[in-house]
Amino acid sequence: MKLRLAGIVPESIVDGPGLRLTLFFQGCPHRCPGCHNPETHDPAGGREAAAADLLAQIRASRGIDGVTFSGGEPFVQAAALAGLAEGIRGLGLDLVLYSGFTFEELLRKSSSDEQIGRLLRAGTLLVDGPYVEAERDLTLPYRGSRNQRLIDLPASLSRGAAVERAVKEGIC
């Protein structure tokens, strides 16, 4: 399946726990003031990529602990990303998802869009909520503003409510 990709960082230590391959997806309805990736807002920007090609690149990556989907807003491409996410989990890698939507908003959306539900179920950690410039805090691991949360996705989906994950010494 084809998707819109803004870029790839093959080795990142700031987009989730451990060494990660980070995929930045194109298109974002939030357009948060102060966003650090404003070039990803335009849904027609970036380039087209095949999910199968990205999975092959991930499979060939050595030494990574997991993969991160960032953006832009990955959940606007949930139909294209759900299968890729499941493939990543099939490789034994964890998956961090960034979203300007809150967990509660995504959970509501998943009741009418099964692809959002599939993408949520494939994730291990969700960094949720819009970036809020007035709440900027660069001391927080993996996020830019205090309103954003680190959500344990398996526990949250099981409970039906957000379960925040604490970060100790940079490890989730």
Rosetta silent file (secondary structure, phi, psi, omega in degrees, C-alpha in Angstrom):
SEQUENCE: MKLRLAGIVPESIVDGPGLRLTLFFQGCPHRCPGCHNPETHDPAGGREAAAADLLAQIRASRGIDGVTFSGGEPFVQAAALAGLAEGIRGLGLDLVLYSGFTFEELLRKSSSDEQIGRLLRAGTLLVDGPYVEAERDLTLPYRGSRNQRLIDLPASLSRGAAVERAVKEGIC
SCORE:     score description
SCORE:     0.000 S_00000001
   1 L     0.000  143.386 -179.216    0.000    0.000    0.000 S_00000001
   2 E   -89.559  148.544  178.028    1.214    3.517   -0.805 S_00000001
   3 E  -145.009  170.738  178.508    1.613    6.294    1.731 S_00000001
   4 E  -102.372  119.174 -176.788    3.004    9.830    1.975 S_00000001
   5 E  -113.442  133.092  177.021    6.409    9.956    3.617 S_00000001
   6 E   -91.454  -33.406 -179.426    8.213   13.133    4.685 S_00000001
   7 E   175.070  171.715 -179.630   11.487   11.488    5.695 S_00000001
   8 E  -133.320  135.130  169.429   13.395    8.778    7.524 S_00000001
   9 E  -113.402  110.454 -173.895   15.916    8.988   10.351 S_00000001
  10 E   -69.351  -22.974  178.535   17.668    5.588   10.415 S_00000001
  11 E  -143.332  112.851 -179.938   19.026    5.989   13.951 S_00000001
  12 E  -131.418  142.422  174.078   17.341    8.166   16.576 S_00000001
  13 L  -117.057    6.990 -178.041   17.618    8.247   20.359 S_00000001
  14 L  -112.007   -5.078 -175.014   15.104   11.077   20.904 S_00000001
  15 L  -106.143   28.460 -179.072   11.925    9.607   19.376 S_00000001
  16 L   136.920  175.662 -175.220   11.295    6.929   21.997 S_00000001
  17 L   -69.655  140.458  176.684   13.236    4.487   24.149 S_00000001
  18 L    78.472 -166.724  177.483   16.406    2.922   22.789 S_00000001
  19 L   -88.847  125.078 -171.726   17.811    3.185   19.288 S_00000001
  20 E  -129.294  150.775  165.534   14.991    3.693   16.799 S_00000001
  21 E   -94.834  124.903 -176.885   14.310    4.046   13.116 S_00000001
  22 E  -112.031  128.934  176.028   11.914    6.998   12.808 S_00000001
  23 E  -107.042  125.101  177.369    9.490    7.490    9.933 S_00000001
  24 E  -103.008  120.323 -177.380    8.036   10.974    9.480 S_00000001
  25 E   -97.792  154.384 -173.508    4.733   10.931    7.632 S_00000001
  26 L   -93.820  141.141  175.692    3.284   13.720    5.542 S_00000001
  27 L   103.114  123.772  178.962    0.066   15.579    6.284 S_00000001
  28 L  -151.685  120.789  178.703   -1.173   17.120    9.523 S_00000001
  29 L   -80.135  -13.776 -173.342   -4.529   18.735   10.305 S_00000001
  30 L   -76.511  -42.086  179.494   -3.352   20.129   13.672 S_00000001
  31 L    47.051   52.487 -177.604   -0.830   22.723   12.429 S_00000001
  32 L   -62.113  130.344  174.094    0.317   23.435   15.996 S_00000001
  33 L   -59.285  131.261 -178.679    1.968   26.856   16.410 S_00000001
  34 L    86.699    4.912  179.510    5.676   26.264   17.017 S_00000001
  35 L   -51.515  137.644  179.808    5.622   22.779   15.458 S_00000001
  36 L   -85.646   -1.955  177.396    9.160   21.509   14.850 S_00000001
  37 L  -130.491   52.181 -176.077    8.079   19.789   11.589 S_00000001
  38 H   -62.969  -21.884  178.546    5.933   22.378    9.756 S_00000001
  39 H   -67.658  -12.424  179.410    7.149   21.040    6.401 S_00000001
  40 H   -91.435   -2.556 -175.358    5.079   17.896    7.098 S_00000001
  41 L   -66.592  -42.274 -175.525    1.736   19.746    7.299 S_00000001
  42 L   -68.379  117.146 -178.643    0.881   19.688    3.576 S_00000001
  43 L   -65.645  -17.078  178.437   -0.761   16.326    2.768 S_00000001
  44 L   -93.090   -3.995 -178.841    0.495   16.593   -0.823 S_00000001
  45 L   -78.396 -169.568  179.049    4.112   17.166    0.226 S_00000001
  46 L    66.933 -149.064  179.360    6.834   14.622    0.789 S_00000001
  47 E  -140.919  158.436  176.744    7.023   11.611   -1.460 S_00000001
  48 E   -79.532  140.885  178.659    5.028    8.495   -2.114 S_00000001
  49 E  -140.890  151.716  177.307    6.422    5.313   -0.587 S_00000001
  50 E   -94.775  133.454  179.171    5.321    1.680   -0.533 S_00000001
  51 H   -56.562  -39.250 -179.668    4.722    0.118    2.867 S_00000001
  52 H   -62.738  -38.271  178.341    6.430   -3.079    1.673 S_00000001
  53 H   -67.524  -39.798  178.249    9.595   -1.144    0.770 S_00000001
  54 H   -65.775  -40.931  178.313    9.651    0.546    4.185 S_00000001
  55 H   -63.204  -38.996  177.075    9.201   -2.794    5.942 S_00000001
  56 H   -63.099  -40.436  177.971   12.117   -4.216    3.933 S_00000001
  57 H   -64.702  -40.941  178.810   14.285   -1.261    4.984 S_00000001
  58 H   -64.937  -44.786  179.100   13.296   -1.775    8.619 S_00000001
  59 H   -58.106  -36.834 -178.138   14.007   -5.514    8.374 S_00000001
  60 H   -79.481  -13.406 -179.487   17.487   -4.725    7.016 S_00000001
  61 L   -71.225  136.269 -178.838   18.244   -2.261    9.832 S_00000001
  62 L  -111.915  138.969  173.412   20.649   -3.658   12.413 S_00000001
  63 L    85.010    1.838  179.799   20.806   -2.768   16.085 S_00000001
  64 L   -84.694  148.329  177.472   17.516   -0.890   16.375 S_00000001
  65 L   -91.537  -22.475 -178.147   15.219   -1.476   19.337 S_00000001
  66 E  -176.784 -174.149 -177.484   12.108   -0.266   17.582 S_00000001
  67 E  -126.383  146.987  176.427   10.422    2.024   15.100 S_00000001
  68 E  -122.176  134.002  170.982    8.677    5.370   15.606 S_00000001
  69 E  -101.616  118.444  178.791    5.868    6.816   13.482 S_00000001
  70 E  -129.808 -166.879 -177.163    5.926   10.615   13.682 S_00000001
  71 L  -166.173 -149.456    9.439    4.855   13.392   11.418 S_00000001
  72 L    49.246 -164.906 -179.429    2.877   15.142   10.411 S_00000001
  73 L  -125.145  102.464 -178.164    0.041   13.096   11.831 S_00000001
  74 H   -56.475  -33.319 -174.220    0.380    9.328   11.297 S_00000001
  75 H   -71.201  -11.539  173.594   -3.265    8.649   12.099 S_00000001
  76 H   -76.317  -11.760  176.007   -4.487   10.508    8.984 S_00000001
  77 H  -117.287   31.950 -174.462   -2.872    7.631    7.062 S_00000001
  78 H   -55.231  -39.594 -178.450   -4.085    4.865    9.379 S_00000001
  79 H   -62.110  -38.959  179.667   -5.294    2.655    6.519 S_00000001
  80 H   -78.505  -29.104 -173.775   -1.850    2.666    4.900 S_00000001
  81 H   -91.064  -21.640 -176.067    0.073    2.418    8.175 S_00000001
  82 H   -59.360  -47.596  179.337   -1.860   -0.299   10.024 S_00000001
  83 H   -64.806  -39.546  176.866   -0.396   -3.151    7.963 S_00000001
  84 H   -62.294  -43.340  179.502    3.109   -1.679    8.158 S_00000001
  85 H   -61.050  -43.674  178.832    2.737   -1.366   11.929 S_00000001
  86 H   -65.012  -36.823  176.034    1.652   -4.999   12.232 S_00000001
  87 H   -64.135  -39.404  177.916    4.615   -6.034   10.083 S_00000001
  88 H   -62.741  -45.733  178.375    6.985   -4.130   12.380 S_00000001
  89 H   -63.762  -34.620  176.910    5.550   -5.892   15.422 S_00000001
  90 H   -63.804  -22.795  176.407    5.925   -9.185   13.533 S_00000001
  91 L   -83.131   -2.241 -179.508    9.663   -8.462   13.352 S_00000001
  92 L    84.766   14.913 -179.869    9.739   -8.326   17.168 S_00000001
  93 L   -99.984  148.825  174.866   10.226   -4.549   17.298 S_00000001
  94 E   -84.315  162.727 -176.279    8.258   -2.140   19.454 S_00000001
  95 E  -132.587  120.558  174.336    6.383    0.745   17.879 S_00000001
  96 E   -99.922  133.282  179.340    6.071    4.292   19.235 S_00000001
  97 E  -116.562  131.367  172.765    3.297    6.411   17.735 S_00000001
  98 E  -102.961  140.880  176.674    3.154   10.204   17.895 S_00000001
  99 L  -152.645  141.136  171.880   -0.183   11.953   17.487 S_00000001
 100 L   -78.210  -12.290  172.812   -1.629   15.416   17.947 S_00000001
 101 L   -81.618  151.935  173.420   -4.879   13.645   18.818 S_00000001
 102 L   -81.281  162.758  176.737   -5.339   12.500   22.402 S_00000001
 103 H   -55.861  -43.075 -178.425   -5.712    8.817   23.222 S_00000001
 104 H   -62.240  -40.473  177.259   -9.370    9.445   24.041 S_00000001
 105 H   -64.837  -43.030 -179.903   -9.981   11.064   20.631 S_00000001
 106 H   -65.891  -39.105  178.197   -8.267    8.185   18.847 S_00000001
 107 H   -61.564  -43.841  177.176  -10.247    5.624   20.828 S_00000001
 108 H   -62.585  -45.051  179.917  -13.504    7.359   19.798 S_00000001
 109 H   -61.965  -33.589 -177.315  -12.358    7.540   16.165 S_00000001
 110 H   -67.873  -20.062  179.025  -11.469    3.834   16.221 S_00000001
 111 L   -70.007  -22.740  177.629  -15.115    2.928   16.879 S_00000001
 112 L  -114.729   -4.423  179.630  -15.968    4.088   13.350 S_00000001
 113 L  -135.695   96.702 -176.150  -12.572    3.525   11.677 S_00000001
 114 H   -58.984  -28.663 -179.067  -11.148    0.028   12.164 S_00000001
 115 H   -66.888  -35.046  174.883   -7.795    1.076   10.650 S_00000001
 116 H   -64.578  -41.696  176.685   -7.224    3.515   13.523 S_00000001
 117 H   -61.651  -42.902  177.910   -7.982    0.661   15.918 S_00000001
 118 H   -61.215  -43.381 -179.133   -5.502   -1.617   14.127 S_00000001
 119 H   -65.470  -42.346  176.866   -2.803    1.042   14.296 S_00000001
 120 H   -60.802  -44.805 -177.915   -3.433    1.633   18.005 S_00000001
 121 H   -65.919  -26.252  179.270   -3.305   -2.115   18.747 S_00000001
 122 H   -80.367  -18.255 -177.350    0.042   -2.440   16.932 S_00000001
 123 L   -82.150  156.313  174.338    1.651    0.323   19.010 S_00000001
 124 L  -107.998  -30.421 -178.222    3.413   -0.065   22.323 S_00000001
 125 E  -141.890  135.562  176.423    3.670    3.604   23.303 S_00000001
 126 E  -118.161  126.387  169.092    1.660    6.649   22.217 S_00000001
 127 E   -97.179  109.209 -170.436    2.898   10.204   22.662 S_00000001
 128 E  -113.132  161.346  175.277   -0.433   12.003   22.491 S_00000001
 129 L    96.467  151.193  179.142   -1.798   15.513   22.329 S_00000001
 130 L   -69.320  154.589  171.085   -0.976   18.599   20.319 S_00000001
 131 L   -72.550  128.274  178.920    2.223   20.526   20.857 S_00000001
 132 L  -117.054  110.842 -175.037    1.325   23.588   22.964 S_00000001
 133 H   -56.006  -37.823 -179.578    3.940   26.300   22.697 S_00000001
 134 H   -68.215  -16.638  179.532    2.982   27.854   26.062 S_00000001
 135 H  -109.934   19.540 -179.500    3.692   24.482   27.720 S_00000001
 136 E   -56.769  133.596  178.248    7.025   23.885   26.005 S_00000001
 137 L  -152.664   99.799 -175.965    9.406   21.875   28.183 S_00000001
 138 L   -77.465    0.157  176.205   12.538   20.494   26.557 S_00000001
 139 L   -86.101  -10.432 -177.996   13.454   18.516   29.684 S_00000001
 140 L   -78.563  130.782  176.413   10.647   16.007   29.042 S_00000001
 141 L   -65.193  132.848  169.827   11.699   12.745   27.430 S_00000001
 142 L    68.068    5.184 -179.753   10.254   12.165   23.939 S_00000001
 143 L  -148.493  164.039 -172.931    7.876   15.136   23.878 S_00000001
 144 L  -107.391  -16.678 -179.727    7.949   18.907   23.606 S_00000001
 145 E  -137.623  151.696 -173.087    5.156   20.210   25.837 S_00000001
 146 L   -62.064  -24.675  179.790    3.838   19.339   29.293 S_00000001
 147 L   -73.696  -19.013 -178.463    0.317   18.513   28.065 S_00000001
 148 L   -76.834  142.894 -175.745    1.604   15.618   25.984 S_00000001
 149 E  -118.943  155.413  171.031    1.463   12.193   27.616 S_00000001
 150 E  -101.114  110.058 -173.843    3.305    8.895   27.262 S_00000001
 151 E  -106.225  125.530  173.984    0.507    6.332   26.971 S_00000001
 152 E   -75.522  105.039 -172.913    1.043    2.589   27.459 S_00000001
 153 H   -66.682  -48.323  179.842   -1.088    1.387   24.559 S_00000001
 154 H   -57.782  -44.752  179.782   -1.624   -2.295   25.476 S_00000001
 155 H   -65.798  -40.374 -178.768   -2.640   -1.386   29.050 S_00000001
 156 H   -67.094  -42.155  179.950   -4.803    1.534   27.891 S_00000001
 157 H   -67.973  -36.146  177.244   -6.638   -0.486   25.254 S_00000001
 158 H   -65.205  -41.524 -177.722   -7.236   -3.275   27.763 S_00000001
 159 H   -82.898  -25.579 -175.768   -8.620   -0.839   30.346 S_00000001
 160 L    79.434   16.319  179.423  -10.433    1.416   27.868 S_00000001
 161 L  -151.639  152.288 -176.675   -8.788    4.456   29.473 S_00000001
 162 L   -62.915  130.125  173.726   -5.381    6.113   29.204 S_00000001
 163 L  -116.925  111.356 -178.452   -2.650    4.551   31.316 S_00000001
 164 E   -77.804  146.507  178.803    0.364    6.825   31.465 S_00000001
 165 L  -107.081  131.398  176.862    3.837    5.333   31.457 S_00000001
 166 L   -81.526  149.882  176.804    6.540    6.778   33.670 S_00000001
 167 L  -113.741  123.388  178.271   10.018    7.321   32.296 S_00000001
 168 E  -119.512  123.365  178.794   12.933    6.518   34.569 S_00000001
 169 L    52.977   38.632  174.291   16.466    7.356   33.502 S_00000001
 170 L    78.093    5.862 -179.628   15.344    7.759   29.884 S_00000001
 171 E  -119.549  133.161  177.196   13.845    4.271   29.589 S_00000001
 172 L   -85.429    0.000    0.000   10.137    3.523   29.334 S_00000001
